[in-house]
């Protein structure tokens, strides 16, 4: 299958994910002094974020890729388990198969971050195997769900859900239903995955499991063949960071997939993205090598994001059709992708600015506003009213240019770093999510009348009123054209 066809077909794929559920907590702040109690930095916390991790992040990646995900895991009866269940429902749009085991502690990983530097990670969790009665109930649900799926993913983080008995039970269900099983493995005992279609270790994991070097193409292939022979799996899909991937099958086939050169910001959750995209592509009818090509593309995108992130189908399509991915991403993106890009900029210490408007028939006044806004920040985000929004605000004959045309023209400006189209009459919801450091509007407003000014000022940002260029307006231009 062509890569484009695979990406399109993933929208009808359904994948069952079984594994360890985790809650990732990110605490952000700044450090400006050392504690008088010990030689450690004092983090002044400013905000925090919760994200689904582990098997939950695999399911979230599947959903972002357009596939349907069924998640089977176990949580504790604690607040973290409740938060995780809620986040998963929001991410995959379905109720997870996630029974509560009394006395078990839901895995919580808290990362404390100052600027772009992670200071500390603190884990709270239970890592013992789930109880036999929990396992039996979970396997019953998995057996029912598997009949409607095209592939199964085992996301093993060694926290106790994928004990040997659970793995054997899932592999038995897969054998009876004819489903391929992909495994993101843990530890050195890969024989417990016998019968799986493929394992997706990284270079280090492959070396540790086999005791063999993995520095070169030849060494990777030799180690993969040894792993296949020892474990009885169908293939090894070895991820090699900036070098891409290598696929080695039990039949002796080898394929090296090179990654496009790009900057790596964060490898958190990259393995989740790989196994999710591989599973979605296989469930969509791709061969293993074709699926690995999609997974390789997805991995290159996700390492350019901050924190436990996902890759969206539109990002895959954009990466597939733009040879300049290494040089920079598309400027016109959906809101979700924009928020991830902005988080990455913030992790680099960039000041984010925001302005908005209709920008119909771009004129010197618009250019002046954008240039002034860019001068006040490092990265400028422009909110653009959708066509429907413009019609409500300006009348049925506007806009003159479609939102796609207006976005393309804005994105061509060097001062603009990101364009986000919004359908509401005001950009309030965008401003609430972006939390810009600088909010820019024209001097025909007052600070009090700028939408979102109170939000920006409340978190320490500022509102800037840009000077206006006299004699320029889209309405005036249209009127002159009609004379």
N, C-alpha and C positions, 0 to 999 in steps of 0.2 A: 504493500500500500504506500502511496505517496504520503509524505509527512503531513501535508495539509489535510488530506482525507482522514488520516488517523486522528488529528486534532478535532476535526468536525465530528467524527464517529464517537469520540469520547463522551459527547453529550448524552448518548443513549446507553453508556456503559454503567454497570452497577458492580461495586466491589465491596466485599466483606472484609473489615479490618478487625483483627483480634490481637490484643496486646495490653501493655501496661499504660494506664491512663495517668497523666501528670498535669499539674497546674503550674504554669510558669508565671512568676510574679517579678515584675521589673520595677525597681524603686529608683527614681531619678532625682538628682539634686546637684549641689555644687559643694566644693571643698575650698575653704579659704583659711583654715587654721588646723593646727595639730592639737590633739587632745592633751590637756594638762595631766591626765591620769595615766597615759601610756603613749608611746611614740606611734600613734595611729591617727589617720585623718578623721576629722569630724565632718560627716555628710549632713548638709542642710537639705532635708528632703523637700521637694517641690511638687512631685506628682508620682503616681504609680499606675501600672497597667497590668491586667491579668490576661493571659493567653493560654489556650489549650495546648498541651505539650504531649510528647510521646506518641502513643497510638492515636490520641485525639488530634494531634497535628497532622498525622497521616490522613485521617478522615477529613479534616479541614482542607488539606491540599487537594484531595479528590473532588470535593465540592467546588472549590475555586476553579478547578480544571473543567468543570461542567458535568462531571460524572456524579452518580448517586452513590453515597457512602452509607454503609451499615456498620456501626461501631459496636463491638462486643468487648467489654472490659469489666473491671470491678473497682468500686470506690469504697471509702469508709463512710460511716455515718457522721461526718464532721462538716463544718461550714465549707471547707475546701471542696469536699465532694459535691455539695450543692452548687457551689460556684462553677465547678467544672461541668456538671450536667447541664447547667444553664448555658454556658459558653458553647458547648458542643451542639445543643439544640439550635442555637443561633447560627453556628457555622455550617451545619449540614442540613438544616431545615427539617430534621426528623428526630424522633425520640431514640436515644441510644439504648442498646441492650446493656445496661450497666447496673447490675444488682449491687446493693449495699451489703457489705460484710461487717457485722457488728464487731467492734474492737479493733478494726483495721484502720490505719491512718492513711488518708489519701496523700500521695506523693506531692509535695510542694517544694519547688525550687525557687528561691528568692535571690535575685541578682541586684546588687547595689551598684549604681552607675553614676559617676561624676563626669559630666561632659562626654567624652568618647571613651573613658577609661572605666572598665569594670573593676571595682574595688574588692568585692567579696561575693561569693555565692554560699548561701546557707540552705541545706536540705533538711526536710522533715518528712519521714516516710516509714512505712512498714515494708520489709523486703522478704518476708517469709511466704511460702507457697500458700495459695488460697485453699480454703477448706474443701474436703471432698464433696460436701453437699452443695457448696457454691459452684464448684467445677461442674457437677452433674447438671445443675440448673442452667448454667451458661452453655454447656454443650447442647442441651435440648434446644435452646434458642438459636444457636449457631446452625444446627441441623435444619431448622425451619427456614432461616434466612438464606442459607446457601443455595436453596433451590431456585432462587430468583436472581442469583449473582453470576457474573462471568469470570471472576477471579477472587482469590483470597490472599490477603496480606497478613503476615505475622510480624508484628512490631515488638521485638523482644528487647526490653531494657533491663532484664534481670531483676524485676521487682516482685515476681511471684505469680503473676497471672499465667504466664506461659511456662508452667512447670512441665516436666517430662510427660506426665499423664495428659495434660491439656493439649500439648503439641501432638501427641499420638492420636488423641481423639479428633482433633481438627483435620489432621492428615488422613485419617480414616474416612471422615465425612467427604473430604475432597476427592478421595479415590472413588467413592461410591457415586459422586455426582459428576465426575470428570472435569473438575475445576483445577486450573494450575494454582499452585501455592508459591508465593514469593515471600522470602524471609529476610528481614533486616536482622542479622544474627547478633548474638551476645556470647562472650566467653570463647573458650577454645573447644568445647565439646560440640562439634557440629554434626556428629553422628545422629543426635536426637532429631535432626531435621530430615532424616533419610526419606526420600520420596518427594521432597519439594522440587518444584520446577527450577528454581534458581535462588541463590543467596546473593545479597548485595552488600558485601563488606567493603570498607574502605581499605586503603593500602596497608595501614597499620594493623587493622584487625586480621587481614589475610596473613600478614607476616607472623603475628602472634599465634594464630590458630595452627599454622603449618610449621613454624620454626624455620622458615626459609626466607631468604632475602627477597625484597620486592622493589628494588630500585630501578630496574630497567624493564623494557617490554618483555624480553626473554624471561627474566626472573618472575615477573607477574604471571606469565603464561605457565611456567613450571610450577609455581606455587598453587595456581588455580587448578591445574590438573591433579596435583597431589591432594588438594582439598576435595575435589570431586570423587576421586578414587576412595578416599577415606570415609567420606560422609554419605555417598550414594545419592547425591542430588543431581539434577539434570544439567545445571550450568552455574557458573560463577560470573556475576556482573560486578567487577571490581571498580570502585570509584577511585580516581587518582588526582583529586583536587584540580589544580590548574592544568593538569595534563589530560583531563577527560576521563574516559572509561575504557575498560577492556572486557570483552565478552568471550568467555571460553565455555564450550559445551562438552558434554560427555561424549559426543560423537567426534570430537577433535577439532571442531570449527573454532576459529579465532577471528575476532574483529577488534581493532583498535579505533576508538572514536575520539578524535582530538577536540578539545574545547577551544572556543574562540578566546583570544586574549582579552581579559577584562579585569577590573580591579575588584579584589575581594575585601568586603567589609566585615562580614560575620558569617561563620559556617554553622551557627546554631540551627539545628533542624534540617540541614541540607540532606541528610540521609533520609529523613521523612519525606522530603520532596521527591527524591529519587525513587523510592519504592512505591510512592503513591502514583507518580506519573507512569512508571513502568507497569503497575497493575492496571491503571486506567487504559493504557494503550493496548495491553494484552486482551483485556476484556472487550475492547473495541475491534478486535480481530487482527491486530498487528502481529508480525513475527517477533521473536525475542530481540533480534538485532534492530528491527525497526522501532520497537518499543524502547530499546536502550538509547537509540538516537534521540527520541523525544525526551527521555529522562536526562540525557546529557545536556540538552538544551535548557531544560528546566533547572537543573543544578547550577548552570552558569548564571541564570537570572537570580536565583534565590540567594546566592552568596553575596550579591550586591545589595542586599537588604539588611536591615538591622533587626536583631532579635529573632524569635521564633516566627518565621514568616511563611507565606504561601505564594504560589505562582498561579496566575490566572490564565485562562485560555487565550484571552486577547493579547497577553504578554508573549505567550508562545508564538502566536501568529505573527506578532510584530517582529520578534526576534528571528523568526524563520524567513521573513521577507525583507529584512534590513541587514545588509552586510556590514553596516556601520555600528552594530551593537556595541562593539568594544569602545567606540568613540563617544557614545552617548545614547540614552534612551529617547524615545519619542517624547515630545513636549506635551502633546495633547493626550491626556489619560483619564480614565474613569476615576471617580472620587476615591475608591478603595486603594487603587495603585498610587494615587497622589499622596494619600496619608502615609503610605509606606516610604515613598521617596522623601517626603518631608522629615520623617523620623530619621532617615539616614543622614540627611543634611544636618539635623540637630546633633546627631552623634558626632559629627565632624566639627561641631562648634560654630555652625553657620547661623547668622541672624536671618530670619525668614520674614519677608514683607508680603503684604497682600493688598491688592486693589481689585476693583470690579467694575463692570459696566456692560453696555450693549455692544459697543465698538462696531457700529454699522457704518460702512464707508469710512475707513480709517483716514484721519486727517491730522495736520500738524499739532492740533491740540491734544489728540490722543497720544501722539509720539512724545510730546513734552511731559504729559502726566506719567507715562511709563518710564521715561528716562529719570525723572525726579524720584519716582518710587524706587527704582533700582539703585540710585545713588545712596539711598538711606538703608540699604540692606545688602546681604550677600546673595540671597536667592529670592527671586520675585515670583510669586504665584498670582495669576490673574484669573479671577472668577468671571465667567462669561454667561450672560443670560441666554437660555435656550430660546428657540424660535417661538414656542408657545408662551414663554414668559414675556418676550418682547411684544407679542401681539396684545397681551393683556395690559401691558404698560403703555405702549405707543399707538395701539390701534391695529385694525385688521390689515392695513397695507404695509406694515413693517413686520420683520426687517426686510430691507432690500436684498441683503445677502443672507444665505442660510447660515446656521450655526457652524456647519462644517467649514464653509468658506471663511467665516469670520475667525474661527479658531486657527485655521491654517495660516491666515495672514498674521495674526498675533504671534503665533509660534515662530514665524520667520524673523521676528525682531530679536536682535542679540540681547536686549535687556530683559526679555521674558524667559524665565526658566521653566515654567509650567503653566498650562492652561487647563482649567477645570470647568466644564459646562454644568450649570445648575438650573433646575426647572422651577424653583420657587421664585416669588417676586423679589425677594431680597436674599443676600448671601449669608443670612444669620447662621444657618446650620453649618455652613462651610467654615465660617469664622470660629464657631464654637469648637469644631473638630481640629482645625489647623492651629488655633491659638497663636496668631502671628505676633512677632515682636514689634512690627511696625504695620499700622493700618493706614493706607493712603487714599484720600479722596480729594476732589478739587476744592479750591478756595471758595466756591459758591455755596459750600456747606459750612456749618459750624461744627465744632467738636460734638456738641450736644445732639446734633441731628444726624450724625454719621452712624449708620446701622452697625452694631457690634462694638462701638467705642467703649461702652461700659465693660464688656467682656475682656477686651484687650487691656484696658487700664487696670482691671482687677488683678490680672496676673503679672503686672509690672511692665507691660508693653506701652507703646505710645501711639497717639494718633497724629498724623501729619496731614496738613492741608496744602496741597500743591498749588502753585500759582497757575493762573489760567492764561492761555494764549488768546488774545482778543480776535474776534472776527471769524472764528472757526466753530461750526456746529454741523452735525449730520442733518438735522432738521432744516437748517438754512440752505445747505447744499441741495437737498432734495427739492426744496421750494424753487431754487433758481433753475434746476433742471426742468421743471414743469412750466416755466414761463415761455 
